[in-house]
Each structure stands twice: as structure tokens, then as C-alpha cells.
Amino acid sequence: MKKVMLAAAVALAMTSAMAADQTYNVDLVIVGAGAGGTVAGVSAVEGGLKTVMLEKNAFAGGAGNFMEGSFAAESFLQKEKGVKLTKTEAFNRMAAYHHWRINAPLVKAFVDKSADTIQWIDDHGVHWKEVKTAWRNNDVLTWHIYPGAGSLPKAMVKTFKEKGGELLLSTPAEKLIIKDGKVEGVVAKNNKGDTITVHAKNVILATGGYNFNEKMVKELTGIDMIPVGAPGRTGDGIRMAFEAGAVGDNIGPMMINGAFMPAPGEAICNGPNKEVRALFRQGLLYVDSTGERFFNEELTIDWPTASNAIARTGEYTYIVFDEKTKKEISTEGKGYPNPCGNFIQRHQAATQLDKLLKENEAKGNVFIGNTIEEAANKAGMVPEVLRATTERMTKYAKQGKDEQFGKDPYYLRTIDQGPFYIVRGKLNTLTSLNGVKVNADLQVLDKHEHPIPGLYAIGHDAGGVYGDSYDLKVGEGTASSFAINSGRMAVEHILKSAK
């Protein structure tokens, strides 16, 4: 018995010795090291704040590792290009798009800050590639392109550490420390099981929303979608804010990125199957599971709008085209009618399309037939319905006029030369769009509209920026832009309050 007790005591002593619970006392703790969090971190240490940043993943960057570009109005790049869009015009375009179901003071403050942030990022060594637009015949350029995916958070983390910031990876925050109604820090746990207690004068929640909380997404939207991008975004910051007395601000809308052929691990058009996935952006014929056309496909380039139409068709949607169109997209000088992010350029020729279509036929995502009826049968559609749909589309293409939905002739294609191809797709989501209610300084508000002392939320943990859809049409890159601008804005308010 004594031996057993001795062994137990030794085991307990060893466990205690192995435990490495840590306590920090700082000015600021940032929960999440994505684009917004890392920008906030650099702003904080440069402002003299002793700062700890906690990251759930084993790597920093989060969704910032996928960012292509960010919105701004009146930036130095836009001025060089002669872009006339003013901050006030940009704000009013957004407000109108969202039917003013936004936190107007917050959105206006973010837009007003955006040009300064473009300069600030450039001054911090992340030199912009260009300012552009994905739209044809559009001279309102708002999309500021990064030199490479992940370049912003990588540079921010380097600067943050060099200037004394402490970054703890694989250390998800679990709960806020709240005393007498004031938030005074965070309790986290690292991958070794150690408890990390960070006492702080202020907390910034920057966990990126809840895109990968599939239960929450399904409950709020009722739509079956595939989350893509950085993992770990499961609503942790929003949950903790609610526990502190926060309220939601139009939580539910998602950044639905249109339909893509399912390909595990691939987002947008940047993986091995990108040439097939890019087909969903080309304005080709879309049909539902029976073979009926259901919207104007030229909107596929405006993917937030297209997503609303596609969401009505059920789990899968389908694009249909023939051999002639496949050869056109694979031909130099013709290529894809539309870009797909920065991964497929307009008029870029596909080089592996034939091989990829056949490979994905074996996986059940592509259906090929010598006749349209054969392809329809393989896809589980009604052959007569799809044949009638393709015959109408062929008629519209030959006469140069879409009699059903008025699709731009640029996107009209005949479907009358076999083999015929059907590719199935499923809606993808890049991020949730709204979180908890905040004011224009990113302070989290309670049900009485009062700031919860010591608590801020930025990026997709904050609400009030969107109505029911992402505003791609009027502000390319607003999601990443709001993340980085809100990070700077929150820290500036903390510094101002300290003075």
C-alpha cells in the first residue's frame, strides 16, 4: 500500500513539474493572429503597449494567408491611376448596397481610414503590386493587390516580434477574465495543456468569425455549404463576447463565394483543379438538378449575387457546355472569358482542362456524354428537360440575344457539338460577415448600447458592416480591408483613452 501511495505521490509530483502554467501582465492581449490581429499587434507595440497575441492555430496569418487584395478609397495608388472615387462616394455606394442596414458611423470611419492604411502597410515593407478591378469596363479601381498571398501577416508578425510583442501559437483563448463588469484579460490553454493567464488592461477579439462552425452556419442560413480558407474560425471570439454581455449585430450573412467543383483542400481557383473550378466563374449555362436554367449567368463574376440564386437550387448546382466551348477556353488568344481571383486571368488559356475533366469524371463530379441526353442521364437529370434548355441556349447564342434573362452576348455559347460536359458544384463560404455589436471605435457594446469596458472586437468578430451579402460590386476587398483597418482603429482608441 505504501508503495502504491509513494508511486502516486511521485506521479503527482512529476505532473506538477511538467505543468508549465504561465501568467502574463500586459497592456493588451489580442485574441487571434490573422490579418486584423497582426496589424493591431504592430500598431500596439509601436504605440508603446506591452502586448501578447494568442493564436489558436500552429501558424499565424489565419485567413490573411489567403488575401489577394484590400479595398481603399483615395489611396496613393488610386491617385496615380487617376481614380476619381472619393471616400464619401465609396461609403454611400456601400450604404446603398446594404440598404443602410449597417453601422453607418463605423463603416464611414473604416472607409475614411482606408487610404491611410494602404500607405501604412506600404511603409511597413509590404509593397502593393497594383490597384485593379475584376470587372470588365470598370474604371473605379478599389482592389489593392498584395505582393503575394500571406505577405501581410508574415511581415506584421516579424515586426511585432522585433518590437517586443509576444506571440503564442497553438494557444486558443477559452474565456475572458471579467471583474466588476470590466474585461481584464483572457484565460487560454496551449497544446501541452498548460493554462495561460493573461491579465490585460484591454482585450481585442480578432478570431475571424465562425466560418468553420458548420452547425452555427447551418442554423443561421439553412444552406449546406463548404467552408474554405483558414481553419479554426469557429466563433470563439463571438462566444466569449456574448459571455461578457455582448449582443449580435445582424449575425447570419456569409461571404458565399459562388459554386465550385468540390475539391478537398482547394479554395477559389488556386489548387490542382483550378482550371475546372474556374469554369464556374465564366458565365456558362447553369442548371438545377433537373436540367432547368434558373438565373442570368453573367452574374457569376459577381459571386455574392450569384450565390443567392444558386442557394435556391439545393445541395448541388451544375454547369453545362460542349466540346466547342472546351476548345475555346483551351485556345491561346481566347481562353477564359472571366478571371477567377488572381489565379486565373481573363483570356488565359487552360492547358490541362481535358485531362482534369476526365480525372474528375472518375470522382463523380464531372459527367461526359456523346449526346446531351447521355450526359444528363449520368448526372441524374431529366434528359428531355436538359435537352430543351440547351437548345434554347444554342438559339440565344446564334441570334446574339438571351430572350429569357438578357445575358450579355459576351457570355452566350452554343451547346450543340459533342462530347457534352456537365460539372457539378457546391457553394463555398470564405467567411462569416457580421459578429457582435460595436461602436465606431470597435468597443463591444452591451444590450443597452453601452461599451463593455476593456473589450474590443475587430474584423469578422465585429458586426454592422454588411447587410445580407458581401459588397463585391461596389468595394472589392472590403472584408480584408475592414479587418486591417479595424485593427488599427481599435488600437488608436486604446492609446487615446490611455492618454
Secondary structure by P-SEA (a helix, b strand, c coil): caaaaaaaaaaaaaaaaacbbbbbbcccccccccaaaaaaaaaaaaacccbbbbbccccccccccccccccccccaaaaaacccccaaaaaaaaaaaaccccaaaaaaaaaaaaaaaaaaaaaacccccccccccccccccccccccccaaaaaaaaaaaaaabbbbbcccccccccccccccccccccccccbbbbbbccbbbbcccccccaaaaaaaaccccccccccccccaaaaaaaaaacccccccccccccccccccccccccccccccccccccccccccccccccccccccccaaaaaaaaaaaacccccccccaaaaaaaaccccccccccccccccccccccaaaaaaaaaaaccbbbbccaaaaaaaacccaaaaaaaaaaaaaaaaaccccccccccccccccccccbbbbbbbbbbcccccccccccccccccccccccccbbbcccccccccccccccccccaaaaaaaaaaaaaaaaaaaaaac
